[in-house]
């Protein structure tokens, strides 16, 4: 965690980014507008650049340079979304920690609903697209829907978590003190990191709540929902071997 911040932070927002130059500006500006003028909590914004090879870092620096509550963490080479989120969580100082995707497939306003659940006692809030009350404004492609269905079947067979209708949604919120120990134990660096954190949270007996969300699929997203059959099996088996 960063000891340099001179103010108490209630809300830490983490945005992982990789080669997002075509859309990062809109997303970061919307998040900053929300944090600066649409909510009441003290906050910090942490954008983690996961080894981008394009102009992503320059764009982010330009946008956040006027507000010292926002900062960019960058490293090379690319390590994966799980590593990026873990880096942000372990650097955050907020009472509540939220991460969301740079393309804002889930609108930033969903933070209101997540905080409400955290204030009512949840340790971890999991955005879910499969909830009956979720609003899917732009449907994913047929391939992505089939891939998600196959992934769910494989995930349940290897690590369980059948009680969760959507482990891979790119919107989650948590009490920092509840999840930091989990991220310190985490080993998965790419897209199965969501499953690993849920697996560890269930082991720890945390209060986990699912949150119906608004979702707009972003077909051009660099955050792939289907990391490949090999990586999926490798990481799920690693979770079971390491933590099971």
HUNOR-V180736 format. One record per residue. N is the residue number from 1. RES is the residue in three letters. PHI is phi in whole degrees, -180 to 180 (999 if undefined). OMEGA is omega as a letter, one per 40 degrees, with the letter a starting at -180 (none if undefined). NEAR is the number of other C-alpha atoms within 12 Angstrom. Layout:
# HUNOR-V180736
N,RES,PHI,OMEGA,NEAR
N,RES,PHI,OMEGA,NEAR
This chain:
# HUNOR-V180736
1,UNK,999,a,19
2,UNK,-87,a,22
3,UNK,-82,a,13
4,UNK,-81,a,13
5,UNK,-68,a,19
6,UNK,-101,a,13
7,UNK,-133,i,17
8,UNK,-78,a,20
9,UNK,-111,i,25
10,UNK,-89,a,27
11,UNK,-127,i,37
12,UNK,-108,i,41
13,UNK,-113,a,47
14,UNK,-116,i,46
15,UNK,-126,i,47
16,UNK,-78,a,50
17,UNK,-144,i,49
18,UNK,-148,i,41
19,UNK,50,a,30
20,UNK,-109,a,35
21,UNK,-60,a,25
22,UNK,-79,a,21
23,UNK,-143,a,26
24,UNK,-65,a,37
25,UNK,-61,a,27
26,UNK,-61,a,21
27,UNK,-63,a,30
28,UNK,-66,i,42
29,UNK,-64,i,29
30,UNK,-65,i,25
31,UNK,-65,i,40
32,UNK,-63,i,34
33,UNK,-61,i,20
34,UNK,-62,a,24
35,UNK,-68,a,28
36,UNK,-77,a,24
37,UNK,-135,a,15
38,UNK,-115,i,17
39,UNK,-143,a,21
40,UNK,-103,a,15
41,UNK,-89,i,23
42,UNK,-68,a,25
43,UNK,-151,i,36
44,UNK,-142,i,41
45,UNK,-118,i,44
46,UNK,-120,i,45
47,UNK,-100,a,47
48,UNK,-110,i,47
49,UNK,-87,a,41
50,UNK,-92,i,36
51,UNK,72,a,25
52,UNK,-60,i,30
53,UNK,-110,i,19
54,UNK,-115,a,18
55,UNK,-94,a,21
56,UNK,-55,a,31
57,UNK,-63,a,34
58,UNK,-63,i,21
59,UNK,-62,a,27
60,UNK,-63,i,41
61,UNK,-55,a,26
62,UNK,-63,a,19
63,UNK,-72,a,27
64,UNK,-94,a,28
65,UNK,-62,a,18
66,UNK,-88,a,14
67,UNK,-137,a,21
68,UNK,-75,i,20
69,UNK,-84,i,30
70,UNK,-115,a,35
71,UNK,-146,i,34
72,UNK,-114,i,36
73,UNK,-108,a,33
74,UNK,-134,i,29
75,UNK,-157,i,22
76,UNK,-141,e,17
77,UNK,-82,i,14
78,UNK,-58,a,22
79,UNK,-115,a,26
80,UNK,120,a,33
81,UNK,-61,a,39
82,UNK,-61,i,36
83,UNK,-65,a,34
84,UNK,-64,i,41
85,UNK,-64,i,48
86,UNK,-61,i,43
87,UNK,-58,i,33
88,UNK,-67,a,40
89,UNK,-62,a,45
90,UNK,-74,i,30
91,UNK,-95,a,31
92,UNK,-75,i,45
93,UNK,-123,a,34
94,UNK,-77,i,37
95,UNK,-65,i,29
96,UNK,-115,a,41
97,UNK,-123,i,42
98,UNK,-122,i,48
99,UNK,-125,i,48
100,UNK,-147,a,42
101,UNK,-76,a,42
102,UNK,-64,a,43
103,UNK,-81,i,37
104,UNK,52,i,36
105,UNK,-56,i,33
106,UNK,-101,a,35
107,UNK,-59,a,32
108,UNK,-62,i,38
109,UNK,-62,i,26
110,UNK,-63,i,34
111,UNK,-58,i,40
112,UNK,-53,a,25
113,UNK,-68,i,28
114,UNK,-66,i,38
115,UNK,-63,i,34
116,UNK,-58,i,21
117,UNK,-69,i,28
118,UNK,-64,i,33
119,UNK,-66,i,20
120,UNK,-89,i,16
121,UNK,119,i,19
122,UNK,-69,i,29
123,UNK,-90,a,36
124,UNK,-141,i,43
125,UNK,-114,a,47
126,UNK,-113,i,42
127,UNK,-64,a,42
128,UNK,-134,i,32
129,UNK,-84,a,34
130,UNK,-92,a,26
131,UNK,-68,i,22
132,UNK,-57,a,14
133,UNK,-91,i,15
134,UNK,-72,i,23
135,UNK,-116,a,23
136,UNK,-94,a,22
137,UNK,-80,i,16
138,UNK,-131,a,16
139,UNK,-72,i,19
140,UNK,-68,i,23
141,UNK,-66,i,16
142,UNK,-60,i,12
143,UNK,-59,a,14
144,UNK,-66,i,20
145,UNK,-66,i,19
146,UNK,-66,i,15
147,UNK,-61,i,23
148,UNK,-65,i,29
149,UNK,-63,i,21
150,UNK,-64,i,19
151,UNK,-58,a,34
152,UNK,-60,i,29
153,UNK,-62,a,20
154,UNK,-68,a,23
155,UNK,-59,a,35
156,UNK,-64,i,24
157,UNK,-68,a,16
158,UNK,-92,a,25
159,UNK,-122,a,35
160,UNK,83,a,27
161,UNK,65,a,28
162,UNK,-67,i,20
163,UNK,-74,a,18
164,UNK,-102,a,29
165,UNK,-80,a,29
166,UNK,-157,a,36
167,UNK,-88,a,40
168,UNK,-103,i,37
169,UNK,-61,a,41
170,UNK,-83,i,45
171,UNK,-143,i,43
172,UNK,-145,i,48
173,UNK,-139,a,47
174,UNK,-160,i,46
175,UNK,-76,a,38
176,UNK,-56,a,36
177,UNK,-67,i,22
178,UNK,-83,a,31
179,UNK,-102,i,40
180,UNK,-57,i,31
181,UNK,-61,i,19
182,UNK,-70,i,34
183,UNK,-67,i,34
184,UNK,-67,i,24
185,UNK,-89,a,22
186,UNK,-68,a,33
187,UNK,-122,a,31
188,UNK,-80,a,36
189,UNK,-101,a,32
190,UNK,-114,a,33
191,UNK,-77,i,38
192,UNK,-82,a,43
193,UNK,-63,i,35
194,UNK,-59,i,43
195,UNK,-63,a,45
196,UNK,-61,a,42
197,UNK,-65,i,43
198,UNK,-64,i,40
199,UNK,-60,i,39
200,UNK,-68,i,34
201,UNK,-64,i,32
202,UNK,-66,i,27
203,UNK,-59,a,19
204,UNK,-79,i,19
205,UNK,74,i,16
206,UNK,-72,i,25
207,UNK,-83,a,24
208,UNK,-109,a,35
209,UNK,-119,i,34
210,UNK,-90,a,34
211,UNK,-120,i,38
212,UNK,-65,a,29
213,UNK,-134,i,35
214,UNK,-87,a,31
215,UNK,-137,i,33
216,UNK,-125,a,25
217,UNK,-62,a,29
218,UNK,-114,a,25
219,UNK,-57,a,18
220,UNK,-90,a,18
221,UNK,-61,i,25
222,UNK,-80,i,26
223,UNK,-87,a,32
224,UNK,-73,i,26
225,UNK,-85,a,34
226,UNK,-126,a,27
227,UNK,-75,a,26
228,UNK,110,a,19
229,UNK,-61,a,19
230,UNK,-61,a,13
231,UNK,-63,a,20
232,UNK,-61,a,33
233,UNK,-63,a,27
234,UNK,-58,a,24
235,UNK,-74,i,32
236,UNK,-65,i,37
237,UNK,-66,i,26
238,UNK,-65,i,24
239,UNK,-62,a,30
240,UNK,-65,a,26
241,UNK,-68,a,14
242,UNK,-79,a,18
243,UNK,-113,a,25
244,UNK,-75,none,16
